[in-house]
Amino acid sequence: MVRLHHDTPAEAGENAPSMRGNAPPVREIALKALHRTETRDVLPRDALNALFRRYGYSARDRAFATELVYGTIRWRRRLDWTLGRLLRGKPESLTPWIRLILHMGLYQLMKMDQVPAAAATHESVQLAKRYGHEGTVRLTNAVLRTAIRQRERLSRPARGGDPVTDLGVTHSYPDWLAKRWIQRYGMEPTAALMEAGNRPPSLSVRVNTARSTPQDLAESLAPNGIQVEPGRWLDDFLIIRHAGDLHGLAAHESGLFQVQDESAGLAVRLLGPRAGETVVDLCCAPGGKTTYIAQIVGAGGKVIACDSSPHRLRRVEEHRQRMGLGQVRLVVMDGRSPGLEFKADRVLVDAPCSGLGTIARRPDLRWRRTAEDIGRLRGEQLALLEKGAGMVKPGGVLVYSTCTIEPEENEDVVAAFCSRHPGFRPDSPGDWPQELAGVMDGAGRIATLPPVHGVDGSFAVRLRNTG
């Protein structure tokens, strides 16, 4: 055990001069991003991007900092548990800077095999000199050296007696979420779901079929060293292997593809837009589903894309212009407010939700969300679904979709809607798109789980206006 030092003189802080010229070392950038995320309630992506814009870093350094930040956040509970086994005191008594430095060091030792243990320890000690004092420097060095010696013991699953807590600590999830999933799925499926949420998410792109084909896009990406595989479920998606930042590629600038998870594409395919139709997309930002719908309806169709935020709609407009999709009309409007009176062949309600199906991409969600958040948006979700229903022509289609796997936000909302609107009924099996059979349940709903389907967790149901 390493004894804690409680004397804490003034620390260097975020505004102190960097250790190396004007651009801090990449680990210091990761530390600053983590500190902003934890103390200012800033999203990790935004914290990193702000620092990347301020300083020039190579793609390799940006990738390293991103993995370090996201991994440290993802494994925060496990790292705190590990730290508690190495200290003669509680990790909470450490200053945020030193605790984050130790978390980063432990993450490199336990999860980043490509980082030499000596480098992880040395760089952590340098940061402790910068953001602590002599006592915390010695503490950092001693803790990480002990962790190296005890790495095998510290890597074992937690065994404390309470199965919920043990599973939560082992896979680094909060107890409330572990308990929910165990009650719904059972112990082993929950462990598999947690493991999937801790793996780096797959990267996929949707081919802009108005300008390219999957084969042509694959050939255009090959000279950049980018390997692709066919999508798991959809024939106009490609899974990207061994790629860096795709947004700077000429193929992206030319609008040949859109970075998008296949789960988002599944909801659009369930919607089933056809050439020449009019489709409304409520809550459309950032525009991935909107542009997919526009590709399918073609130049003779129309897509009404609605969002309450002009700022978010600007992102949709950027995607629309880049991909050459002039059939999209943007509307700044809250989908719940009166005055949206379009009648459409199909309406997509991609409702705001807890996002718990995307934990692999957003590891901070497991710490940001609480049990009380589940169902908190139910009223808004139901109101949006009812607003969307009012825009569907007789015989038309209404799809409700989310990126969560929680029943209160999915099945319960749809059940409440259908009880109020008996004229909307789930489509019969004969009307389901055949390519979606592998992701649909017996009730005609898309319900993807990462360990089962290899995409983000999502939900979608297709209702027909029989009135």
N, C-alpha and C positions, 0 to 999 in steps of 0.2 A: 504494500500500500504506500502511496505517496501522500505526504502531509500537505494540506492546503496552506497557502500563505494568504492571510486576510488583509494585510496592509496593502492598500491600492492607491499609490500616488497617481497624479494626473497622467492620463494616457495620451498617446500621440493623437488619436482621433482621426477622422476621415480627412481633415483639411491639412494635416501635417505634410511636410515635403516628402516626396517619394524616396524610396531607397536607391533608385537608380535613375538619375536624370529626371526628366519631366514625366516619363511614362513609368508607372510603378511596375514591378515584376507581376507576372500574370497571376500568381497566387494572391498577391495583395489586392488585385482587382477582384478576384473571387471573394476574398474576405470582405471587401467594401460592399460588394453586391449582397452578400449574405446579411451583413449588418443592416443595410437599408431595408432589405426584405423583412427582417425580424423587428426592427425598431420603428420603421416608418410605414409599415403595411403597404410596401411597394411590391408589385409582382416581380418575381425573379427575372423574367424576360425583360421587363422595362428597366430594372436596375442594371442589368448587364448591358443592354443596348445603350443606355445613357453613358456608361463608362467606356464602352467601345467607341462611341462617337467622339468622346473627349480625347481619347488616346488612340494612336495607331497601333494595331496589333495584326500579326499574320493570321491567316485562317486557322493555322494549327494552334496558335495560342488562344484564339477565340473558342475553338472547339474544346481545348483543355479546360479553360475557365468555365465554360458552360457545363461540362461534365462534372467538374468539381462542385459547382454551385448546386446543380440539380441533384446530384448524388448525395451531397451533404444534407440537403433538405429532405430528400426521400428517406434517408436512413436516420433521421434525427433521433427518433426514440431509441433505436438500437444503439446509436452512438452514445447517447446519454446513459443508457443502461451499462454499456461497456465502460464508460468513463467512471461511473459509480463504483464499478468493481476494481478500479485502479486507484481510487482516491480514498483518503481518510477524511471524508467529508462529502457533502452534497455538491454535485455539479452546479446547482442553482446558486451557490454562494460565490461562484466565480463571476468576474465581470463578463458582460456579453462578448467583448473582444477576445478574451482568453478562452472562453468556452468555445467560441466559434473556431478559433485557431486549433484547438485540440480536436474538435469535431472534424475539421478538414484534414488534420494529420492522421487521425484514426481512419477516416474514409479512404485516404490514399493507401494506408497500410493494409486495410482489410478488403478493399474492393477494387483498387486500381493496380492490377498486377504489373502493368507496364511501368510503374513508377518505382524506382529502387527505394528500399526502406531507408537507406542513408540519406537520400535526397529529400524524402518526405519529412524526415526528422530535422535535418539541417534547415530546410526552408521554413519549417514551423517555428524553430527556435529563433530564426532571424525575425520573423513576424512578431514573436513574443517580445523581443528586444524593442521592437518598434511600438508595440501597443500595450506593453506592460512595464515591468520593472525587473530587477535582478532576481527577486524571489519567484516571479512567474516564469522567468526564463528557465531557471533551474527546474521548476515544476514541469514545464512543457517538455524539456529534455528527458526528465526522469519518467514521466508518464508514457511517452512514445517509445522509449527504449524498453520499458517494462512490457508494453503492448507487443513489441517485436518478439520478445522472449516467450510471451504467453499467447501468441497469435492463435495457435490451435485450440486452446481452451476457450478463448474469447469468441471463437467462431462457432461454437456449438449452439444448438437451439436453447432458448431459455427454458429452465425447469424450476418453476416456483410453486407449483401446486394448482393454481387457478388456470384452467385451460384457455380461457378467453385472454387473460393477461399474457400467458406464455406465448400464445399465437401472435398477439399484438406486438409484443417485444421482439420476437424472433423475426417477424417480417416488417416491423416498424410501421404499425398502424395504430390508431387510437382504439381504446377498448370499446367505445360505443359502436364503432363501425364493425369491429371484429364480432361483437355480440350480435348485431343485426344480421350479418351475413351467415354466421354459424346457425342461427335460428332458421334462416331461410333455406340455405343450401346444405348444411352439414359441415363437419370439421374438415374433411379432406378437400371437398370442392372449394371451400373458403380459402384454404391454404394455397390451392392452385390459382385462385383468383388474385390473391395477394401477390403471389410470385409473378404472375403476369403483369401486375401493376408495377412491379419493381424492375422489370426488364426494359431496356431501351425500346421505345415504340418503333414499329416499322414505319418506313417512309414510302408513301405512294403518291403518284400523280395521276390526274385525269387528263387524258388526251383531248385537246380541242379538235373534235372531229370535223369542225367547220374549216380547219386549216391543215390537218395532218391525219395520220393513221397511227395506230400503235407501232407497226413495223417501221414506218418512216421516222417516227420520233425516236425509237430505239436506235436506229442507225445514225441519227443526228447527234445523239448523246454519246455514242461510243467513242468518238475522237477525244472527248473530255475524260476518258477513263471511267465512265459511268456504266455500270452493268445493271441490266433490268431483267425482271421476270414478269410473266403475265400476272394480272390481278387475281386474287383468290376467288372472287365472286363475279366480277364485272369485266366484260371484254374490252372496255375502253379505259381501263386503269392499268398502270404498270407499277410494280414494286421496285423501288430503287435500292440498289446495293452499292456500297463503297462510293458514296458521293459526299462532297462537301456542301457548300451553300449553292443551292440551285438557282436562286433568284438573280444572280448575276450572269447567268448563261444567256447566250444569244437566243436560244430556243425559247427561253422564258420571256425575254424581252419582246420576242416576236409573237407572243401569245399562243405558242403551240401546246402549252400545257398549264395546268393549275395544280399546285400542291394541295392535296386533299386526301383525307382518310377514306377508305372504301365504305365505311359505315355511313358517311354522309351521302355518298352516291347511292347507297341502297334505298334511302328514303325517297330520293328523286325517282328511282326506277319503280318503286312502289306507287308513287304518284302517277306514273305512266303517262307523261305528257306526249302529245302527238303533234306532228307537223301542222302548222297553221292555227293551233289552238291559242286561247287566251288563258294565261295562268297567273294567279296571284301568289306571291311569296311574302307572307307576313314575317316580321322579325328577320329580315333578309341578310343583315350584315353578319360576317364580312363579305359575303357574296359568292361563296363557293357553290352553294346549291342554286342560286339565281343564275349564274353563268352556265351551269350544267343544264338547267331547264331551257335556257335560251338556245343552247346548242341544238337541243332536240326539237323544239318548236320551229326553229329555222326562221329565215327572213320573213316568211309570211305569217308568223305568229307574233304574239305579244306577251311580254312578261311585265307585270306590275309589281315592282319590288318596293316594299314598305319598311320603314324603320323610323323610330322616334328620334334618332340622333343624326343630325346633319354631318357630324364628324365621321360616324361610322359609314354613312352613305357615301362619303367621299372615297372611302376604300372600295366600296362596291363599284363606284364609277371608274376608279383606276383599273380595276379588273375588267370591267366591261369594255373600256377603250382598248386596253392592251390586247384583248382577245377578239376585238372587232365584232362585237355583238350589239348592233344598233337597235335590236328589237326590245331592249330593256328600257322601261320607263321607271324612273326613281320618284318615290313619293315620301316626303318627310311627314310622317304622321304616326301617332300612336295607334296601333291596331285596335285598341280597346275603345277609342273615342268615336263619337258619331261622325258621319260625313263620308265614310269610306264605302261608297255604294257601287263599286264595280261588280258586275256579274261575270263570272268566269267559268270556263269548263272545268278547271281544277284549281284547288286552293291548298297551299302547303302552310301549315302552322308549325313552324320549327320553334317551339316555345322555350323561353328562358327556364333554366333548371339548375340543379345543384352541380351538374357536370361530373358526377362521380363515375361515369363510364370512361372518363378521359384521364384517370389518375396517372397512367403511365406517362402522359405528356405534361400533366400539371401536378407534379408531386406535392406541391404546396396545398392542394385542395384538401388532402386528408387532414391537414392541421388547421386550415381556414374554416372548414365546415364543422357544424355541430349537429347533434341529433335533432335539435330544434329547427334547424334549417330545412330538414326534409319535410316537405309538405308546406313550407312557409309560402311558396309561390303558387300553391294550388289555386287560390282565387284568381290570380292573374292568368294562370295557364287555362283555366276554365273559361274566363272571360274572352281570351284570345281565340279559343276554339269556337266559342259561340259567335264571335264577330266574323271569323272565317266562314262559318256555316252560312251566315247571311249573304255571302258573296258567291255561293255555289249555285249554278243553274240547276233546274230540275234534271235529274239523271246524271249530274256531275259528281266529281270525286273530291273528297276532303281527306287530307292526310295530316295526322298529328304525329310529330316526331320530337324526340329529345336525345340528349347525349348522356342520359343517366340510366341506371339500372334499378332504381328504387320504385316500388309499386305505387307509393303515394303520389308520385309525379307522373306515372304512366297509366297503368291499368285503372287505378282509382279515378283519375281525371276523366278518362274515356267513359267509364261506367257512369259517372255522374252526368256527363254530357248526354249520353244516350238515353238516360232515364228522363231527361228534360226534353229531348228532341227525338222522339220515336221515329220520325221520318228519315233519320240517318241510321243506316244499318251497315254492319261489316259486309264487305263483298264476299260472295260465295267462293269456294276453292277454285271453281272453274274460271274465275275472273282474275286470279292472282297471276302475276308475271312468272312464267315457268323458271326463269333463271334465278329466281329468289327462293326456290323451294328449300334450299339447304339452310336458309337463315330464318325461315318462318315456322311458327309453332302451329299447333292444331287449330288455334282460334284465328288464324290469318294475320298474325302480328309478327313483325320483325322484332326479335329480341336477341341481340348479339352479346356474347360474353368474350372477353379477350382470350382466355385460355381455350375456349371451344372453337371460336371462329377466326381468330388471328387478326381481328380488327378492334377498334375501340368499342366499349360497351355502348349500346344504343337501343332505342325503342322506336317503333313506328307502327301505326295502324291506319288502314284505308277504309273509309266510310263512304257509302253511296247515298246521295240525296234521292230518296224514292218519292218525295213529295211532288 
